[in-house]
Amino acid sequence: MPQAPLPLCSVLILAGGRGQRMGGQDKGLLEWQGRPLVSYAAALARPFSDDLIISCNRNADVYAGFADRLVQDDSADFPGPLAGIRAGLVSAHHTHLLVLPCDAPLLDADLLERLLRASAAAPDVVHMLRCGTQWEPLFSIIPVALRARIEESWNQGDRSPRHVFSNLGLQAVDCPADDPRLANLNTPELLYRAR
């Protein structure tokens, strides 16, 4: 029996960090195999969405070429990925927001499809990749209807996506421990070795 079509979602690529482990460089725009890192996530996500958002806090003119829209944090001190996720939830056009980091160029469509199918089966909770026992909060799909509860956690001082999502009926989408598809090329050494 053929599988049901995947539901439409908004996609948020997180590229708004300070780039501390990259010496302050804008990580999403560093090149890997001749292309900016962010281009891999954008190309992978595009078939799944007509609403591709990038969270960035600098170089907006460059990032604009990879997205339908850009969002930025509501404060200038790089408060972390949850700030970008909050901005994405406000901006999303669809009922769910698929969140991806900008620095995982080996990610594949199979993992995105698995997240989307899990969300379609249980649409009211957050779904997150889990590799062995390691949760991966920047690979998740979030119901936009949970935005107010996420905002409430933020206002209470919680900045951890993993902790905030765990209070929202979090469900795992499991993949093998040390799955190479989730490799974050977030230091100069990792980026160089992956080349």
N, C-alpha and C positions, 0 to 999 in steps of 0.2 A: 504494500500500500504506500503511495507517495506521501512524503511528509508535507504538512501544512506549510504554506509560505511563511517566511520569517516576518515578524511584525516590524513596521517602520519605527525607527528610533532616531533621536538626535544623538550626535557623537560629539564628545568633548575631548580634545587632545590637550594635555597639560604641558605647557611650555613656558610657564610664568615664573620659574624658580630663579634663585639668585645665581646658580651655577657655581657654588662654592667649591665643589670637588673638581670643577673644570677651571679653577683659577679665575672665576668671575665671568668666563665667557658664556655667551648665550647658547646653551647646550643644544637646543633644537636646530640651530643653524650650523653646527659643526658638521663637516662633511664625513661621510662614510661611503666608501665605494663610489665616490664621485657625486654624491647627492647629499643635501642637508638631511640630518636625521629625521626631522619632522615630516619630510616628504614620504617616508616609508609608511608611517601611521596614516597619513592623509590618503595615500593611494590605496592602502588596504581597507580603510573604513568607507571610502566613497561608494562602493557598490551597495553598502548597507543603509545608506542614508542620503536624503536630500537636504539635510540640515547639519552641516559640518562646522563645528565651532572650535576655535583655538583660543585657549587662555594664554595670553602673553602680556608681559609688563614692559617690554621694550621691542624695538625693531618691528613695529606694527606694519610698516610698509612692506617688509619682506614676507611676514607671516600671512598677510592678506591674500597673497597669491595662492595659498594652499587651502583656504577656508571660505565658507559662505559668509561667516561673521567672526569677529574677534570680541573677546571679553577680557577684562582685566580686573585685578584685585581691587577691593574698595579701600585699601590702604597701601601706602607706598613702602612699607617695611618688609615686603616679601613674607607674609605670615604663614606660608605653607600651602600644600595642595588643596586642603579643604576650602581655602578662600577661592581658589579657581573653580572648584566644584560648585560652590555656592553661586558664583556668577554664571556658570553654565546652566544650573537649574533654573535661574531666573530667565535666561535667554532661550531655553529649549522650546522648540515648536511642537514636539511630540510628547507622548505620555511617559516615555522613558529616556534616560540619558545614559549612553554607553561611554564610560570614561576610560581613556588610554593615556599612557605616558608618551612623551615625544622621543624617548631614547631607547626604544625596544624594536629595532628594525627587523628582528627575526620572527616577530609575531606573525601568525598565519590566520587565514580565514576560518579554519576549523575551530579555533578557540573562540573567535567572535561568534560564530554560529552556535556553539555550545552555550555561551552566555545568553544569547538571544532566545534560544529554545527553552532554557531554564526559566527565563523571565516570562516567556509566554505561558508556561505551565503554572507558574506561581507569580502573577504579576504585581502583587502587593508588597513584596519584600525586596531587599537588596540582594543581588547575587554577586559573588566575588570569586575569582580564581583562588584556589588553594593548591599549593605544590607540596605534596607530602603533608607536613604539619604547618607549613609557612603560608599564611594568608597574604594575598597580594592586593591591597586596597586600591591601587591605581589601575587595576584591571577589573572593572566592575560595571554593573548596570543598575541604575537607581530609578525607582518610580518618582517622577516629578511631584507626585502628590505628597511625598514625604518632605518636601522642601521646608515647610514650616517647622517640622520637628528637628530637622538638621539645623535650621537657623536658631532654634531654641537652645540646642546643645552648644552652638557657637557662642551665643550670648552668655552662656554659663561658663565660658572659658575653655571648652574642650576643642582642641585643635587636631586631634588624631582621627583621620578618616576611619581607621579600623575600629577604634573604640566607639565612635559615633554610630557607625553602621551596625555594630554588634547589638546595639539597643533598638534596632529597627527590624528585627526578624531576619537577620542575616542568614543566607544559605550559601553553601559552598558549591562551586563547580570544580571538581577535582582534576588535577593533572599530575604527572609524575614529579617526584622530588627532583630538583635541579633541572627542570625542563629547559632545554637550551632556547626554546622559543621566547622565554620570558627574560632573557639576559638583558639587563640594563647596562648600556654602554655609558656609564655616568662618571667615569674618571678618565683622564688622559691615557692611563695605562690600559684600561679595558678597551678603549676605542682603538688604541694602537694595536693591541693584540688581536682584536677582532678583524682588523684589516688584513 
